[in-house]
Amino acid sequence: MEKQSQGKMSAPGEELIAGRNAVAEALRSGRALDSVLVTRGEHNGTLNGLISQCRRRGVPVKEVDPRRLDALCGPHHQGIAAVAACREYATLDDLFAAAQAKGEPPLFVVCDELEDPHNLGAILRTAEAAGAHGVIVPKRRSAGLTSAVYKASAGAVEYVPVARVTNITETLKELKKRGLWIYGLDMEGESWCSVDLTGAAALVVGSEGRGISRLVSEQCDFRLSLPMRGRISSLNASVACGIVLYEAARQRLGLGVK
């Protein structure tokens, strides 16, 4: 008889669903999954079938060393484990609907390969507090809606829709077609408080180490920078995002552009 396990990952707070039958049942039930981990190089008929189901549902599949799965959930994972998402992902239409429900021009945050769950959680918390209507993340090379993100967001995940998309560059093109101006946070940009953020807008935040990628930067209509008067050359991604979000909130409260 197949032995299964379902419980907690050794990483803090993330729920793991381990074993082929357990993962199959999670997929069958429609449970929100952040990602699925499979043993590198060990694909047979059953695993291939589960991987195909994941891809049809848009769940990222990550190949990992067998020792990592052993460390996360013991020896009975059978080559596969799923990381449960703390909430269902939204669609772009859901984000637009959230803005429409408030009668406000859309204000979104786009995270370009932001991998630290604490940064993503902090951005979600600030986005909710500042009145943003949603956050967009890519499926690959990005933090997802894990329990660690939930905790870092102080529960803001419950109120801010998060859309997960295949390609950030193509998504920005779509947002522009739907009337949004794209503002990228970039150290080489113009002053963060010199532009009008009262209209439909998306703020793009780059990864912790590399910033905004070249292809994503090319889709930005404006690049905004923050003054750095000390010896450190850059701010934490979530801090920079928070400052610009609150500038947008200030302007949208009717205080105008400085």
Accessible surface in RSA format (square Angstrom, percent):
REM  Atomic radii and reference values for relative SASA: ProtOr
REM  Chains: A
REM  Algorithm: Lee & Richards
REM  Probe-radius: 1.40
REM  Slices: 20
REM RES _ NUM      All-atoms   Total-Side   Main-Chain    Non-polar    All polar
REM                ABS   REL    ABS   REL    ABS   REL    ABS   REL    ABS   REL
RES MET A   1   238.26 123.4 150.51  99.6  87.74 208.9 125.96 107.1 112.30 148.8
RES GLU A   2    56.09  32.2  31.36  23.7  24.73  58.9  27.53  53.3  28.56  23.3
RES LYS A   3   128.68  62.8 119.37  73.2   9.31  22.2  79.28  71.4  49.39  52.6
RES GLN A   4    79.51  44.5  55.25  40.4  24.25  57.7  14.09  30.0  65.42  49.6
RES SER A   5    38.36  32.4  31.08  41.5   7.28  16.8  37.75  80.4   0.61   0.9
RES GLN A   6   109.43  61.2  74.32  54.3  35.12  83.6  24.13  51.4  85.31  64.7
RES GLY A   7    35.36  43.6   0.00   N/A  35.36  43.6  30.88  84.7   4.48  10.0
RES LYS A   8   149.88  73.1 125.15  76.8  24.73  58.9  90.32  81.3  59.56  63.4
RES MET A   9    13.58   7.0   4.12   2.7   9.46  22.5   4.18   3.6   9.41  12.5
RES SER A  10    83.39  70.5  46.46  62.0  36.94  85.1  46.71  99.5  36.69  51.4
RES ALA A  11    35.94  33.0  29.31  45.2   6.63  15.1  35.49  50.0   0.44   1.2
RES PRO A  12   114.74  83.6 102.37  93.3  12.37  45.0 112.88  93.2   1.86  11.6
RES GLY A  13    19.08  23.5   0.00   N/A  19.08  23.5   7.90  21.7  11.18  25.0
RES GLU A  14    27.16  15.6  26.76  20.2   0.40   1.0   1.33   2.6  25.83  21.1
RES GLU A  15    48.45  27.8  48.02  36.3   0.43   1.0   8.94  17.3  39.51  32.3
RES LEU A  16     2.47   1.4   2.24   1.6   0.23   0.6   2.24   1.6   0.23   0.6
RES ILE A  17     2.07   1.2   2.07   1.5   0.00   0.0   2.07   1.5   0.00   0.0
RES ALA A  18     0.83   0.8   0.83   1.3   0.00   0.0   0.83   1.2   0.00   0.0
RES GLY A  19     0.00   0.0   0.00   N/A   0.00   0.0   0.00   0.0   0.00   0.0
RES ARG A  20    37.59  15.8  36.74  18.7   0.84   2.0   9.83  13.4  27.75  16.8
RES ASN A  21    78.83  54.4  73.81  71.3   5.02  12.1  13.19  31.7  65.64  63.4
RES ALA A  22    11.56  10.6   3.49   5.4   8.06  18.3   9.11  12.8   2.45   6.5
RES VAL A  23     0.00   0.0   0.00   0.0   0.00   0.0   0.00   0.0   0.00   0.0
RES ALA A  24    18.26  16.8  17.04  26.3   1.22   2.8  17.09  24.1   1.17   3.1
RES GLU A  25    91.73  52.7  91.73  69.4   0.00   0.0  47.93  92.7  43.80  35.8
RES ALA A  26     8.51   7.8   3.61   5.6   4.90  11.1   8.44  11.9   0.07   0.2
RES LEU A  27     9.93   5.5   1.13   0.8   8.80  22.1   1.57   1.1   8.36  22.5
RES ARG A  28   167.59  70.4 133.52  68.1  34.07  81.1  71.49  97.7  96.09  58.2
RES SER A  29    78.88  66.7  36.90  49.2  41.98  96.7  42.71  91.0  36.17  50.7
RES GLY A  30    36.57  45.1   0.00   N/A  36.57  45.1  25.23  69.2  11.34  25.4
RES ARG A  31    83.80  35.2  74.12  37.8   9.67  23.0  37.65  51.5  46.15  28.0
RES ALA A  32    14.80  13.6   9.23  14.3   5.57  12.7  12.05  17.0   2.76   7.3
RES LEU A  33     4.72   2.6   0.00   0.0   4.72  11.9   0.00   0.0   4.72  12.7
RES ASP A  34     8.73   6.1   8.57   8.5   0.16   0.4   0.00   0.0   8.73   8.7
RES SER A  35     3.31   2.8   3.31   4.4   0.00   0.0   0.62   1.3   2.69   3.8
RES VAL A  36     0.00   0.0   0.00   0.0   0.00   0.0   0.00   0.0   0.00   0.0
RES LEU A  37     4.76   2.6   4.76   3.4   0.00   0.0   4.76   3.3   0.00   0.0
RES VAL A  38     0.28   0.2   0.28   0.3   0.00   0.0   0.28   0.2   0.00   0.0
RES THR A  39     2.23   1.6   2.23   2.3   0.00   0.0   1.77   2.4   0.46   0.7
RES ARG A  40   132.63  55.7 118.81  60.6  13.81  32.9  52.22  71.4  80.41  48.7
RES GLY A  41    72.40  89.3   0.00   N/A  72.40  89.3  38.39 105.4  34.01  76.2
RES GLU A  42    85.41  49.0  80.39  60.8   5.02  12.0  36.44  70.5  48.98  40.0
RES HIS A  43    73.25  40.0  42.88  29.8  30.37  77.7  24.43  25.2  48.83  56.8
RES ASN A  44    68.31  47.1  61.57  59.5   6.75  16.2  40.43  97.3  27.89  27.0
RES GLY A  45    61.51  75.8   0.00   N/A  61.51  75.8  40.66 111.6  20.84  46.7
RES THR A  46    77.72  55.3  64.21  65.1  13.52  32.2  38.12  51.2  39.61  59.9
RES LEU A  47     0.00   0.0   0.00   0.0   0.00   0.0   0.00   0.0   0.00   0.0
RES ASN A  48    68.61  47.3  66.76  64.5   1.86   4.5  23.07  55.5  45.54  44.0
RES GLY A  49    33.28  41.0   0.00   N/A  33.28  41.0  31.66  86.9   1.62   3.6
RES LEU A  50     7.67   4.3   7.09   5.1   0.58   1.5   7.09   5.0   0.58   1.6
RES ILE A  51     6.55   3.7   6.55   4.9   0.00   0.0   6.55   4.7   0.00   0.0
RES SER A  52    50.35  42.5  45.97  61.3   4.38  10.1  19.12  40.7  31.23  43.7
RES GLN A  53    61.84  34.6  60.59  44.3   1.25   3.0  12.92  27.5  48.91  37.1
RES CYS A  54     0.00   0.0   0.00   0.0   0.00   0.0   0.00   0.0   0.00   0.0
RES ARG A  55   152.83  64.2 132.09  67.3  20.74  49.4  48.58  66.4 104.25  63.2
RES ARG A  56   181.03  76.0 141.11  71.9  39.93  95.1  78.90 107.8 102.13  61.9
RES ARG A  57    95.34  40.0  60.80  31.0  34.54  82.2  45.08  61.6  50.26  30.5
RES GLY A  58    19.65  24.2   0.00   N/A  19.65  24.2  15.90  43.6   3.75   8.4
RES VAL A  59     7.15   4.7   4.59   4.2   2.56   6.2   5.01   4.4   2.14   5.8
RES PRO A  60     3.91   2.8   1.08   1.0   2.82  10.3   3.70   3.1   0.21   1.3
RES VAL A  61    14.39   9.5   2.51   2.3  11.88  28.6   2.51   2.2  11.88  32.2
RES LYS A  62    85.19  41.6  80.81  49.6   4.38  10.4  48.61  43.8  36.58  39.0
RES GLU A  63    82.31  47.3  63.66  48.2  18.65  44.4  25.09  48.5  57.22  46.7
RES VAL A  64     9.04   5.9   7.25   6.6   1.79   4.3   9.04   7.9   0.00   0.0
RES ASP A  65    46.16  32.3  43.72  43.5   2.44   5.8  20.52  48.3  25.65  25.6
RES PRO A  66    56.60  41.3  56.60  51.6   0.00   0.0  56.60  46.7   0.00   0.0
RES ARG A  67   180.98  76.0 176.24  89.8   4.75  11.3  76.47 104.5 104.51  63.3
RES ARG A  68   116.86  49.1 110.16  56.2   6.69  15.9  42.43  58.0  74.43  45.1
RES LEU A  69     0.00   0.0   0.00   0.0   0.00   0.0   0.00   0.0   0.00   0.0
RES ASP A  70    65.75  46.1  57.47  57.2   8.28  19.6  21.85  51.4  43.90  43.8
RES ALA A  71    75.99  69.9  45.89  70.8  30.10  68.5  58.32  82.1  17.67  46.8
RES LEU A  72    19.37  10.8  12.02   8.6   7.35  18.5  12.11   8.5   7.26  19.5
RES CYS A  73    25.76  19.5   5.60   6.3  20.16  47.4  16.14  40.9   9.62  10.4
RES GLY A  74    25.55  31.5   0.00   N/A  25.55  31.5  21.20  58.2   4.35   9.7
RES PRO A  75   104.08  75.9  81.95  74.7  22.13  80.5  82.65  68.2  21.43 133.2
RES HIS A  76    75.27  41.1  71.92  50.0   3.35   8.6  50.18  51.7  25.09  29.2
RES HIS A  77    15.57   8.5  15.57  10.8   0.00   0.0  14.68  15.1   0.89   1.0
RES GLN A  78    54.61  30.5  39.05  28.5  15.56  37.1  32.00  68.1  22.62  17.2
RES GLY A  79     1.60   2.0   0.00   N/A   1.60   2.0   0.53   1.4   1.07   2.4
RES ILE A  80     0.00   0.0   0.00   0.0   0.00   0.0   0.00   0.0   0.00   0.0
RES ALA A  81     0.00   0.0   0.00   0.0   0.00   0.0   0.00   0.0   0.00   0.0
RES ALA A  82     0.00   0.0   0.00   0.0   0.00   0.0   0.00   0.0   0.00   0.0
RES VAL A  83     7.54   5.0   7.54   6.8   0.00   0.0   7.54   6.6   0.00   0.0
RES ALA A  84     5.88   5.4   2.96   4.6   2.93   6.7   2.96   4.2   2.93   7.7
RES ALA A  85    13.88  12.8   0.00   0.0  13.88  31.6   0.29   0.4  13.59  36.0
RES CYS A  86    40.70  30.8   8.17   9.1  32.53  76.5  19.16  48.5  21.54  23.2
RES ARG A  87    80.28  33.7  72.78  37.1   7.50  17.9  23.95  32.7  56.33  34.1
RES GLU A  88   106.98  61.4  98.95  74.9   8.03  19.1  54.48 105.4  52.49  42.9
RES TYR A  89    45.69  21.3  23.25  13.2  22.44  58.4  23.31  17.5  22.38  27.6
RES ALA A  90    19.76  18.2   8.86  13.7  10.90  24.8  12.31  17.3   7.45  19.7
RES THR A  91    79.05  56.2  73.84  74.9   5.21  12.4  75.45 101.3   3.60   5.4
RES LEU A  92    31.59  17.6  27.35  19.6   4.24  10.7  27.35  19.2   4.24  11.4
RES ASP A  93    88.46  62.0  83.85  83.5   4.62  10.9  29.13  68.6  59.33  59.2
RES ASP A  94    66.85  46.8  61.24  61.0   5.61  13.3  14.05  33.1  52.80  52.7
RES LEU A  95     0.00   0.0   0.00   0.0   0.00   0.0   0.00   0.0   0.00   0.0
RES PHE A  96    30.53  15.3  27.73  17.2   2.80   7.3  27.73  16.8   2.80   8.0
RES ALA A  97    53.33  49.0  46.89  72.4   6.44  14.7  49.53  69.8   3.80  10.1
RES ALA A  98    30.17  27.7  19.59  30.2  10.58  24.1  28.69  40.4   1.48   3.9
RES ALA A  99     1.06   1.0   1.06   1.6   0.00   0.0   1.06   1.5   0.00   0.0
RES GLN A 100   147.10  82.3 129.15  94.4  17.95  42.7  45.07  95.9 102.03  77.4
RES ALA A 101    91.92  84.5  47.37  73.1  44.55 101.3  60.02  84.5  31.90  84.5
RES LYS A 102   122.17  59.6  92.97  57.0  29.20  69.5  69.87  62.9  52.29  55.7
RES GLY A 103    69.61  85.8   0.00   N/A  69.61  85.8  36.63 100.5  32.98  73.9
RES GLU A 104    76.90  44.1  65.64  49.7  11.26  26.8  23.51  45.5  53.38  43.6
RES PRO A 105    57.37  41.8  50.29  45.8   7.08  25.7  56.66  46.8   0.71   4.4
RES PRO A 106    22.15  16.1  22.15  20.2   0.00   0.0  22.15  18.3   0.00   0.0
RES LEU A 107     1.40   0.8   1.40   1.0   0.00   0.0   1.40   1.0   0.00   0.0
RES PHE A 108     0.00   0.0   0.00   0.0   0.00   0.0   0.00   0.0   0.00   0.0
RES VAL A 109     0.00   0.0   0.00   0.0   0.00   0.0   0.00   0.0   0.00   0.0
RES VAL A 110     0.00   0.0   0.00   0.0   0.00   0.0   0.00   0.0   0.00   0.0
RES CYS A 111     0.13   0.1   0.13   0.1   0.00   0.0   0.13   0.3   0.00   0.0
RES ASP A 112     5.56   3.9   5.19   5.2   0.38   0.9   0.25   0.6   5.31   5.3
RES GLU A 113    35.00  20.1  35.00  26.5   0.00   0.0   4.56   8.8  30.44  24.8
RES LEU A 114     0.73   0.4   0.40   0.3   0.33   0.8   0.40   0.3   0.33   0.9
RES GLU A 115    89.24  51.2  76.04  57.5  13.20  31.4  23.31  45.1  65.92  53.8
RES ASP A 116    54.03  37.8  48.33  48.1   5.70  13.5  15.11  35.6  38.92  38.8
RES PRO A 117    40.34  29.4  40.34  36.8   0.00   0.0  40.34  33.3   0.00   0.0
RES HIS A 118   119.77  65.5 116.01  80.6   3.76   9.6  81.30  83.8  38.47  44.8
RES ASN A 119     9.20   6.3   8.73   8.4   0.47   1.1   0.27   0.7   8.93   8.6
RES LEU A 120     0.94   0.5   0.94   0.7   0.00   0.0   0.94   0.7   0.00   0.0
RES GLY A 121     0.00   0.0   0.00   N/A   0.00   0.0   0.00   0.0   0.00   0.0
RES ALA A 122    33.07  30.4  31.43  48.5   1.64   3.7  32.46  45.7   0.61   1.6
RES ILE A 123     0.41   0.2   0.01   0.0   0.40   1.0   0.41   0.3   0.00   0.0
RES LEU A 124     0.00   0.0   0.00   0.0   0.00   0.0   0.00   0.0   0.00   0.0
RES ARG A 125   138.10  58.0 136.92  69.8   1.19   2.8  29.80  40.7 108.30  65.6
RES THR A 126    32.66  23.2  29.72  30.1   2.94   7.0  10.57  14.2  22.09  33.4
RES ALA A 127     0.00   0.0   0.00   0.0   0.00   0.0   0.00   0.0   0.00   0.0
RES GLU A 128    75.95  43.6  64.54  48.8  11.41  27.2   6.08  11.8  69.87  57.0
RES ALA A 129    65.94  60.6  33.21  51.2  32.73  74.5  40.15  56.5  25.78  68.3
RES ALA A 130    12.19  11.2   0.00   0.0  12.19  27.7   2.67   3.8   9.51  25.2
RES GLY A 131    27.83  34.3   0.00   N/A  27.83  34.3  23.39  64.2   4.44   9.9
RES ALA A 132     6.78   6.2   0.00   0.0   6.78  15.4   0.00   0.0   6.78  18.0
RES HIS A 133     3.19   1.7   0.52   0.4   2.67   6.8   3.19   3.3   0.00   0.0
RES GLY A 134     0.00   0.0   0.00   N/A   0.00   0.0   0.00   0.0   0.00   0.0
RES VAL A 135     0.00   0.0   0.00   0.0   0.00   0.0   0.00   0.0   0.00   0.0
RES ILE A 136     0.00   0.0   0.00   0.0   0.00   0.0   0.00   0.0   0.00   0.0
RES VAL A 137     0.90   0.6   0.90   0.8   0.00   0.0   0.90   0.8   0.00   0.0
RES PRO A 138    10.45   7.6   8.78   8.0   1.67   6.1   8.78   7.2   1.67  10.4
RES LYS A 139    56.39  27.5  50.75  31.1   5.64  13.4  23.58  21.2  32.81  34.9
RES ARG A 140   106.38  44.7 103.18  52.6   3.20   7.6  46.29  63.3  60.09  36.4
RES ARG A 141   151.57  63.6 134.69  68.7  16.89  40.2  57.64  78.8  93.93  56.9
RES SER A 142    20.65  17.4   0.51   0.7  20.13  46.4   1.56   3.3  19.08  26.7
RES ALA A 143    11.05  10.2   1.56   2.4   9.49  21.6  10.23  14.4   0.82   2.2
RES GLY A 144     6.84   8.4   0.00   N/A   6.84   8.4   3.03   8.3   3.81   8.5
RES LEU A 145     1.15   0.6   1.15   0.8   0.00   0.0   1.15   0.8   0.00   0.0
RES THR A 146    11.32   8.1  11.32  11.5   0.00   0.0  10.32  13.9   1.00   1.5
RES SER A 147    26.73  22.6  26.02  34.7   0.71   1.6   7.62  16.2  19.11  26.8
RES ALA A 148    18.41  16.9  14.18  21.9   4.23   9.6  16.76  23.6   1.65   4.4
RES VAL A 149     0.15   0.1   0.15   0.1   0.00   0.0   0.15   0.1   0.00   0.0
RES TYR A 150    69.98  32.7  69.98  39.8   0.00   0.0  47.16  35.4  22.82  28.1
RES LYS A 151   141.20  68.9 118.14  72.5  23.06  54.9  90.11  81.1  51.09  54.4
RES ALA A 152    26.40  24.3   5.60   8.6  20.80  47.3  18.68  26.3   7.72  20.4
RES SER A 153     0.33   0.3   0.00   0.0   0.33   0.8   0.00   0.0   0.33   0.5
RES ALA A 154    65.78  60.5  25.20  38.9  40.58  92.3  39.06  55.0  26.71  70.8
RES GLY A 155    15.68  19.3   0.00   N/A  15.68  19.3  13.65  37.5   2.03   4.5
RES ALA A 156     7.94   7.3   4.31   6.7   3.62   8.2   7.73  10.9   0.21   0.6
RES VAL A 157     0.21   0.1   0.21   0.2   0.00   0.0   0.21   0.2   0.00   0.0
RES GLU A 158    82.71  47.5  69.16  52.3  13.54  32.2  19.13  37.0  63.57  51.9
RES TYR A 159   160.62  75.0 132.98  75.7  27.64  71.9  91.47  68.7  69.14  85.2
RES VAL A 160     2.27   1.5   1.71   1.6   0.56   1.3   2.27   2.0   0.00   0.0
RES PRO A 161    21.16  15.4  20.20  18.4   0.97   3.5  21.16  17.5   0.00   0.0
RES VAL A 162     2.62   1.7   0.78   0.7   1.84   4.4   0.78   0.7   1.84   5.0
RES ALA A 163     1.18   1.1   1.18   1.8   0.00   0.0   1.18   1.7   0.00   0.0
RES ARG A 164    33.91  14.2  15.99   8.1  17.93  42.7   3.68   5.0  30.23  18.3
RES VAL A 165    19.39  12.8  15.37  13.9   4.02   9.7  19.39  16.8   0.00   0.0
RES THR A 166   108.00  76.8  87.63  88.8  20.37  48.6  70.06  94.1  37.94  57.4
RES ASN A 167    69.86  48.2  63.79  61.6   6.06  14.6  14.09  33.9  55.76  53.9
RES ILE A 168    11.12   6.3   6.47   4.8   4.65  11.2   6.47   4.7   4.65  12.6
RES THR A 169    22.22  15.8  21.56  21.9   0.66   1.6  14.45  19.4   7.77  11.7
RES GLU A 170    94.53  54.3  89.42  67.6   5.11  12.2  40.97  79.2  53.56  43.7
RES THR A 171    10.65   7.6   7.12   7.2   3.53   8.4   3.35   4.5   7.30  11.0
RES LEU A 172     0.00   0.0   0.00   0.0   0.00   0.0   0.00   0.0   0.00   0.0
RES LYS A 173    80.18  39.1  77.78  47.7   2.40   5.7  38.18  34.4  42.00  44.7
RES GLU A 174    65.41  37.6  64.08  48.5   1.33   3.2  19.96  38.6  45.45  37.1
RES LEU A 175     0.00   0.0   0.00   0.0   0.00   0.0   0.00   0.0   0.00   0.0
RES LYS A 176    73.29  35.8  56.59  34.7  16.70  39.8  34.37  30.9  38.92  41.5
RES LYS A 177   171.38  83.6 131.69  80.8  39.69  94.5  85.44  76.9  85.94  91.5
RES ARG A 178    95.31  40.0  67.03  34.2  28.29  67.4  31.21  42.7  64.11  38.9
RES GLY A 179    48.59  59.9   0.00   N/A  48.59  59.9  35.03  96.1  13.56  30.4
RES LEU A 180     7.23   4.0   0.43   0.3   6.80  17.1   0.81   0.6   6.42  17.3
RES TRP A 181   136.94  55.0 136.94  66.3   0.00   0.0 108.78  58.0  28.16  45.7
RES ILE A 182     0.00   0.0   0.00   0.0   0.00   0.0   0.00   0.0   0.00   0.0
RES TYR A 183     9.30   4.3   9.30   5.3   0.00   0.0   0.02   0.0   9.28  11.4
RES GLY A 184     0.00   0.0   0.00   N/A   0.00   0.0   0.00   0.0   0.00   0.0
RES LEU A 185    25.60  14.3  13.71   9.8  11.89  29.9  14.60  10.3  11.00  29.6
RES ASP A 186    42.78  30.0  33.31  33.2   9.47  22.4  10.99  25.9  31.79  31.7
RES MET A 187   124.91  64.7  98.33  65.1  26.58  63.3  95.43  81.1  29.48  39.1
RES GLU A 188   154.06  88.5 122.75  92.9  31.31  74.6  54.90 106.2  99.17  81.0
RES GLY A 189    18.39  22.7   0.00   N/A  18.39  22.7   5.06  13.9  13.34  29.9
RES GLU A 190    81.20  46.6  67.64  51.2  13.56  32.3  37.33  72.2  43.86  35.8
RES SER A 191    53.51  45.2  42.77  57.1  10.75  24.8  36.44  77.6  17.08  23.9
RES TRP A 192    47.40  19.0  47.40  22.9   0.00   0.0  43.05  23.0   4.35   7.1
RES CYS A 193    25.98  19.7  24.93  27.8   1.05   2.5   0.00   0.0  25.98  28.0
RES SER A 194    60.03  50.7  33.34  44.5  26.69  61.5  36.18  77.0  23.85  33.4
RES VAL A 195    12.08   7.9   7.37   6.7   4.71  11.4  12.08  10.5   0.00   0.0
RES ASP A 196    80.38  56.3  67.98  67.7  12.40  29.3  28.60  67.3  51.77  51.6
RES LEU A 197     0.36   0.2   0.00   0.0   0.36   0.9   0.36   0.2   0.00   0.0
RES THR A 198    50.50  35.9  43.67  44.3   6.83  16.3  28.01  37.6  22.49  34.0
RES GLY A 199    34.01  41.9   0.00   N/A  34.01  41.9  30.61  84.0   3.40   7.6
RES ALA A 200    20.20  18.6  14.30  22.1   5.91  13.4  14.30  20.1   5.91  15.6
RES ALA A 201     0.98   0.9   0.98   1.5   0.00   0.0   0.98   1.4   0.00   0.0
RES ALA A 202     0.00   0.0   0.00   0.0   0.00   0.0   0.00   0.0   0.00   0.0
RES LEU A 203     0.00   0.0   0.00   0.0   0.00   0.0   0.00   0.0   0.00   0.0
RES VAL A 204     0.00   0.0   0.00   0.0   0.00   0.0   0.00   0.0   0.00   0.0
RES VAL A 205     3.66   2.4   3.66   3.3   0.00   0.0   3.66   3.2   0.00   0.0
RES GLY A 206     6.67   8.2   0.00   N/A   6.67   8.2   1.46   4.0   5.21  11.7
RES SER A 207     8.38   7.1   2.84   3.8   5.55  12.8   2.37   5.0   6.02   8.4
RES GLU A 208    78.51  45.1  43.64  33.0  34.87  83.0  42.89  83.0  35.62  29.1
RES GLY A 209    76.34  94.1   0.00   N/A  76.34  94.1  36.86 101.2  39.48  88.4
RES ARG A 210   157.78  66.2 125.37  63.9  32.40  77.2  79.53 108.7  78.24  47.4
RES GLY A 211    31.71  39.1   0.00   N/A  31.71  39.1  26.73  73.4   4.98  11.2
RES ILE A 212    27.75  15.8   5.31   4.0  22.44  54.1   5.31   3.8  22.44  60.9
RES SER A 213    47.62  40.2  38.17  50.9   9.45  21.8  43.01  91.6   4.61   6.5
RES ARG A 214   163.81  68.8 149.91  76.4  13.90  33.1  78.97 107.9  84.85  51.4
RES LEU A 215    96.25  53.6  95.05  68.0   1.20   3.0  95.05  66.8   1.20   3.2
RES VAL A 216     4.68   3.1   4.68   4.2   0.00   0.0   4.68   4.1   0.00   0.0
RES SER A 217    19.66  16.6  19.57  26.1   0.09   0.2  11.05  23.5   8.61  12.1
RES GLU A 218    98.75  56.7  72.64  55.0  26.11  62.2  35.30  68.3  63.45  51.8
RES GLN A 219    30.32  17.0  30.25  22.1   0.07   0.2   0.07   0.2  30.25  22.9
RES CYS A 220    10.43   7.9   0.27   0.3  10.16  23.9   0.00   0.0  10.43  11.2
RES ASP A 221    51.12  35.8  21.63  21.5  29.48  69.7   9.24  21.7  41.88  41.8
RES PHE A 222    64.57  32.3  61.19  37.9   3.38   8.8  64.57  39.1   0.00   0.0
RES ARG A 223    84.71  35.6  80.49  41.0   4.21  10.0  22.91  31.3  61.80  37.5
RES LEU A 224     2.42   1.3   0.00   0.0   2.42   6.1   0.00   0.0   2.42   6.5
RES SER A 225    20.39  17.2  16.83  22.5   3.56   8.2   5.65  12.0  14.74  20.7
RES LEU A 226    30.46  17.0  16.02  11.5  14.44  36.3  16.48  11.6  13.98  37.6
RES PRO A 227    94.90  69.2  67.56  61.6  27.34  99.4  79.14  65.3  15.76  97.9
RES MET A 228    66.98  34.7  35.57  23.5  31.41  74.8  32.44  27.6  34.53  45.8
RES ARG A 229   232.70  97.7 188.98  96.3  43.72 104.1  72.14  98.6 160.56  97.3
RES GLY A 230    61.50  75.8   0.00   N/A  61.50  75.8  37.10 101.8  24.41  54.7
RES ARG A 231   245.20 103.0 207.69 105.9  37.51  89.3  84.41 115.4 160.79  97.4
RES ILE A 232   126.54  72.0 123.13  91.7   3.41   8.2 124.71  89.8   1.83   5.0
RES SER A 233    82.08  69.4  69.63  92.9  12.45  28.7  46.70  99.4  35.38  49.6
RES SER A 234    55.46  46.9  45.98  61.4   9.48  21.8  17.15  36.5  38.31  53.7
RES LEU A 235    71.65  39.9  48.74  34.9  22.91  57.6  51.74  36.3  19.91  53.6
RES ASN A 236    74.63  51.5  55.77  53.9  18.87  45.4  30.73  73.9  43.91  42.4
RES ALA A 237    14.78  13.6   5.35   8.3   9.42  21.4  10.85  15.3   3.93  10.4
RES SER A 238    13.96  11.8  10.01  13.4   3.95   9.1   1.95   4.1  12.01  16.8
RES VAL A 239    75.81  49.9  68.46  62.0   7.36  17.7  74.98  65.1   0.84   2.3
RES ALA A 240    14.04  12.9  14.04  21.7   0.00   0.0  14.04  19.8   0.00   0.0
RES CYS A 241     0.09   0.1   0.09   0.1   0.00   0.0   0.00   0.0   0.09   0.1
RES GLY A 242    10.20  12.6   0.00   N/A  10.20  12.6   9.41  25.8   0.79   1.8
RES ILE A 243    61.64  35.1  53.37  39.8   8.27  19.9  59.60  42.9   2.04   5.5
RES VAL A 244     0.25   0.2   0.25   0.2   0.00   0.0   0.25   0.2   0.00   0.0
RES LEU A 245     0.00   0.0   0.00   0.0   0.00   0.0   0.00   0.0   0.00   0.0
RES TYR A 246   109.86  51.3 106.18  60.4   3.68   9.6  87.89  66.0  21.97  27.1
RES GLU A 247     6.59   3.8   3.12   2.4   3.47   8.3   2.33   4.5   4.26   3.5
RES ALA A 248     0.00   0.0   0.00   0.0   0.00   0.0   0.00   0.0   0.00   0.0
RES ALA A 249    14.49  13.3  11.19  17.3   3.30   7.5  14.12  19.9   0.37   1.0
RES ARG A 250    54.41  22.8  51.57  26.3   2.84   6.8  41.11  56.2  13.30   8.1
RES GLN A 251     2.38   1.3   0.00   0.0   2.38   5.7   0.00   0.0   2.38   1.8
RES ARG A 252    65.01  27.3  31.43  16.0  33.58  79.9  32.59  44.5  32.42  19.6
RES LEU A 253   145.51  81.0 114.81  82.1  30.70  77.2 119.09  83.6  26.43  71.1
RES GLY A 254    64.62  79.7   0.00   N/A  64.62  79.7  33.52  92.0  31.10  69.6
RES LEU A 255   120.59  67.2  91.79  65.7  28.80  72.4  96.50  67.8  24.09  64.8
RES GLY A 256    31.40  38.7   0.00   N/A  31.40  38.7  31.19  85.6   0.21   0.5
RES VAL A 257    65.22  42.9  35.36  32.0  29.86  72.0  35.55  30.9  29.67  80.5
RES LYS A 258   155.64  75.9  96.04  58.9  59.61 141.9  93.10  83.8  62.54  66.6
END  Absolute sums over single chains surface
CHAIN  1 A    12365.2       9311.0       3054.1       6579.0       5786.2
END  Absolute sums over all chains
TOTAL         12365.2       9311.0       3054.1       6579.0       5786.2
